[in-house]
Each structure stands twice: as structure tokens, then as C-alpha cells.
Amino acid sequence: METVVIRLITDKPVKKTAYQVKGVFMKHYSNSIVIPMLDGSYRDKFLYPRVQVKILNEQIYVVGIGEGAEPVRALAKELTLLNFGNITFEVVDVDMEESENRFQHINQLLRYKFVSPWVALGNTTQNRYKFLKNADRVAFLNKLLGQNIVFLGREMDVDLSKKVYTKIRLSSLFPKPVDEDNWGAFTGEFHTNFILPDYIGIGNGITRGYGAIHGLYDPDEILDDDGRTNNSDDSDAIAALLESDESIQFVKVSSVPKPRRKSKNKKSKKSKQKKIQSDKIKLEKSRPKISKNKSEKQAKQNFSDQAEEDNNFNTAEYHKKQHSI
């Protein structure tokens, strides 16, 4: 699994959101092969976004994972200016970091830092979380983080026969509300026995730039020249850690529900289409008669409304359904 990360070096600090940056990409680089990875075209194919945009320290980062690696690499060659209307940024240079085999187990705990807030709690989980004691809250968040990592592993076709261990160390156990959804976000660090690429998103709001991580370790020390872990035979390493630290928790892969994908059953799809057609006929019969002129006028208005909606596909309303774990 290949990962490509580009950092855009601009002539001014970028005080924009990830949505606004994606909007500029889609408007001014509409022919780029990266655009279908950003505009939702592959949402039915990939539950986890293969291209992600982040604003970190007032700089733009674009991450390409697997199928998104080559499109991000191509985008790096095209970028010259970013015109936001009220301000234009010149892309002075592009830093690129390429890596492979970043999704795999390891027999030690690696340390990661959240470089943007980890949105762990959605509406449902927040209601459960607020009634927990602090000790139970740590265990609850450890489990959520483990589920986040298991989700990633499944999306990347990683062998999950081994246990996934997690240990969080957050700046506060009181979540900070973010965005209009009032999701619960945390900052801090975590440890896990799973190698993850830098700057990928974990948790809710990935398309908004949340949950970006950075590994606080040297990959060259744990991976050999073939991208395999150097300590693959050290099976007692995790056991020793478990004895010395009770806060480390493992997540049973079987307890994490598999992400739902759209069915490809043609027969059921046909039945669904027949039902929709039948409902349309019933609806048409129940509607009052409308004059031809009025009907044409309404049709034009509907087309205009739809065109406006299509032009705003990168708004918060369009992305209401987030990639969550």
C-alpha cells in the first residue's frame, strides 16, 4: 500500500479550511485526475477517503493513499496558483514524501500524536460518554480508537488475525465541541501496535481535515529494506508491555461491525427500481392537474435549483454524511 504526502509551500500563510482548498482545486484544476477522489465520485467505492486535504500550521497538506497516491503525485506537478477570490497564493515549491507498507501490525507500541483534533464522539457516543466515570472514559476512548484502526485495516485489506492494542494519553477527558454537529473532539497522543502513515485522518470528520496523525518514531528503525517489520519474531514484546501497563487495551476484531457497502445484487436492484417506478405512478395519479405553462415554469425552476446544488457540491451541506467509524 503506497502513501504520498505533499506539502504546499506558498508565499503566504494559508488561513483557509480544507473545504475551501478542495473547492479551489475543483474549480481551477477541474481536469486533474485527483478531482474524482475529492468530489465524492468514489464514495460508493471507498468508505475511507483515498485523498485527504489538511491545513496544518497554516500550510496545505494533501495525502494520497493506495488508489489516491498517483492522483496526488500528478496534482503536485500541476499546482502553480491557488485563487480563492479574495486572496491568491503562489505555490513556491512542493515537498513530497512517499512511503510503502505503512498498514501492518508490529510487536511493539508506536507513539503517534494528533496534529488536528480527533473527533471521537458523534451524537450517539456522546450520550453514552457523558455518563461514564473518568476511568471508564479512558477505556471507552481506547476502544473507539482501536475500532478506528480496525476499520482502516479492513479498508486496506490488512490481515487482522492479530490483536490491535491501543493506549491513549489525552490533554483532557472533556471533549471540545466542533463544527455545527457539535461532535466531541480531543487532542493528545496514543500508542498502538499498528504502523500508520503520517497525516492520514482517524475518526469522524476526515473530509474536514480532522483526526490527522503524525508518528513520533523513526520508520527506518522498525522496517527493513523490503518494508517488513524488523521485530516480526519478537512475540513476547507486547506481553511484557501488558504486564507493566494496565492502561493498554486490546480490541477484538470480531467485536467491530464491518462497514456496510452497497449491494451489487442486480436482482434486488431491479426490484427496487420497479418499486420506485410504481410509487412514481401512484404519486402522479394523486397530484392535482397543473397547466402546461405552469408545469414548464416549475420544471425550469427545478433545473435551476439542481444546477445551483451541483455547483455547491463541496459545501458542508453536500458533505453532511461524513466518513465515520
N, C-alpha and C positions, 0 to 999 in steps of 0.2 A: 504494500500500500504506500503510494508516493504522496508526499505533502510538500506544497510550495507556499512560502510566505513572502509577500513583497511589502516593503515599507516605502511609502512615497515621501521623498524629501522635497518639500515645497518651499517657496520663497517667503511664506508667512505661516504662522501657526494656524492650524485648522480648527476653528471653533464651530463645527457643524455636527450633525447627528449622522449615524450610519445610514439612515433612510435618505437623508439629503444627498449624501455622497453617491448612493446607489442610483438615485434619481438622475444625477448628473451623468453617471456612466451610461445609463439607458438612453438619455436624451442626445448626448454628443458622441457616443461610441455605439450607436444602435446596431451596427453591423458586426460588432465584435462577437466572437464565439462564446464569450463569457456571459452575455446577456440572458440567454435562456436559463442559466444557472442562478440568476438573480431575480427574475421577474415572476417566478412561480410556475414556469412551464413544466418543471420536473417534479413538482410537489407530489404528484401521484406515484412517481417512481422512487424518489428518495425521501424517506421520513426525516432523515438528518441532512441538513443543507450541506452540499459539497463545496460551495463557495460562500465565504462569510466576510463581511466588512466590519472593521472595528475602528474606533477613534481612541487611541491611547496616547496620553501625553501630548495631545493636540497634533498627532500625526496619524495618517491613514494607513491601516494595515489591511491587506486582502489575503485571505487564506484559501488555498485550494486543496481539497482532499480527494484522493483517488481520481474519479472522473473529472473533478474540478481542477486538477493540477495543471494540465495543459492549457485550458482556457485562461487561467490566471497568469501563466507564463506568457501567453500571447498578449494579454492586456498590458503587461509591463512594457512591451515594445511599442504599444500604440499611444500611451499616455503622454501628453505634452502640456495641455492646459485643462483646468477644471473651472468652468464658468458657472457660478451659482446665481448669476443675475446681478445681485448687489455687490458681489466681490468675485474676483478671479484669482486663482492660484496657478502659478507656474510650477510645473513638475521639473525640478532641477536635476534630480537623479532618482534612481530606484535601486534600493537594496533588495537582494533576493537570497532567500535561504531555502535550500532543498534538502529533503530527508526521506528516508525509506524505513519500513519495518517499525513504525512507531506505535503500532497497536499490537501489543503482546504482553503476556504475563512475565513476571520476573520474581525471583526468590529473595527479594528484599523490598523494603518500603522506600519509595522515591518521594521526594518532597516537591510540592507544587504550590504556587501562590496564585490567588485570584487577582488578576490585574484589572478586571472590571467586576462589578458586583455579581455574586452568584444568586440568581433568583430561584431559590429552592422551593418556596411556598406559593402555590396557587390558591384559588379561593377555597377549595375543599380541604387541602392540607393545612391551611392557616387555621381553620376552625378546630382541627384536631390538635395542632401545635400549641395554641394559646392556653389550653387547659392542662398541659403537661408540667411536671416539675423540671427543674434545671437539669438534673441528672438524666431524666428521661428524654429531655430535649436533645441532648448530645447524641444519645443512642438513635433517636428518631432521624436526626440530620445525617448521622453516619450511614444509616440505612438508605436514605434518599440519595446520598452521594454515590453509594455502591450501586443503586439501581440506575443512576445516570450513566455510570461506567459500563454496566452490563448492557444497557441499551446501545451504547456506542459500539461495544464489541460485537453485538448481534448485527448491527448495521454494516459493519466492516467484515463480516464473515469470519470472525476470530473464534478459535476453539475455546470454549468456555467450560471445559471439563474441570479446570482448577478453580479454587475458591478466589473470590475477589475480596481483598481486605481494604478497609478504609479507616482513617483516623483524622478527624477534623480538629483544627485549632483556630477558632473564630475570634474576631475582635470583640464581639458581643453576641449574646444569645437572643437579643431583642431585634427582630427583623426591621429593616428600614423599608417603608412602602415606596414602590417605584411605579412610574407611569400611571395612566388613567385606570389601569386594572387594580392598582394598589397591591401588587404582588409583594411578597416578603423577601427581601434581599439581604445577603450577608457578605462581609469581607473577611479575609484571613487566609489561612493556609490549610493544606491537607496532605496526608501521606496515603499512598496506595501501592500495591504490588503490580501495577499496570503501567506500561510505557505509553504515554500520550504525547501527541505533537504540541508544540508551543502555539499559543494563541487560538486554539480551537475553543468553541463555546460548549459549556455544560449547563444543563438545567433549562429553565424557561427563558423565553426572550432571546434566543440565539440570533435570530434575524435582526434584532435590535442592537446587537453588539454586547449583550450581557454574558456573564459566565466565562469570559476569556481567561485562560490559564497560562502560566509560564513555569517550566521545570527548573527547580533550583538544584541541578546536578549536572555533571558533565556526561553527555551521551557516549563519548569516546571511552569512558571508563567502564561502561556496562555493556557495550555492544562490540562485537568483533568486526573484522573487515567484511564479513558476509551478512552483517546486520542481525546476528544471533546474540542472545544474552551470554555474557562470559561466565555467569554463575549458574548455568542451567542445571548442573548436577548437585547444587547445594540445597537439598530438600529440607534440611533442618534449620535453615536460616529464619524462616517465618515462625516456626515453632518456638525458637528461642526468644523471638520478639514478643510473642503472645504471652510467654511466662513472665516477662519483665514489664509488660504494659497492658493493663486490663482495659484501657480505653480503645484498643484496637478491636474492630468489629468486622466480621465477615458477612457477606451477603450470599444467600443461597440463590443460585441462578434459577432454579426451578420455581422459586417464590416470586420472581419478577415476571409479570404478564408480558407476553410477546406483543410487539406493536402491531396494530391492525393495518392490513393492506387491503386495497380494493380487490374484490374478487374478479377473476378473469373468466368466470364461467359464462360462456356465451348464452347458454340456455336461460339462465336466470336473468341475464341482461335483456334478452328478448322479452321475457315475461314482464320485466319491469317497464320496458318501452311500451308494450301493449296496454299495461295498466295506466301509464301516463296518457296515452292517446285516448283511452276510454274516458278518463277523467276530464280531458280537454273537451271531448264531445259533449259530455254532460254539462260542463260549465258553460259552453257556448249556447246550449239549449235553454239554460236558465237565465241567460243575460237578456236585458231589455234591448229592443231594436234601436240601433243608432243610425242616423242618417249618414249617407256616403261621405259627404263633405266633412262632417264632424269626425267620422271614423278615420279619414285620411289625415286630418289635422292632428288627431291624437297619436296616430302611428308615427308621424314626423317628430312629434314631441318625445315619444318614447325612444326613437332612434337617436335624437339629440342627447337625451339623458344618458343613454347607454354609451355613446361616444365619449361623453364627459367622464363617465365612470372608468372607461378603458384608459383614458389619458392619465387618470389618477391612480393607476394600479399599484403604485408604490406608497400610497398613503397608509396611515395607521388603520383606517377602516378596511382597506383591502387585505392587510396582513393581520386582521383580528384573530384568525385562527393561527396560533403560534406553534412552533415545533416544541412540544413539551415531552417530558419523560414520565 
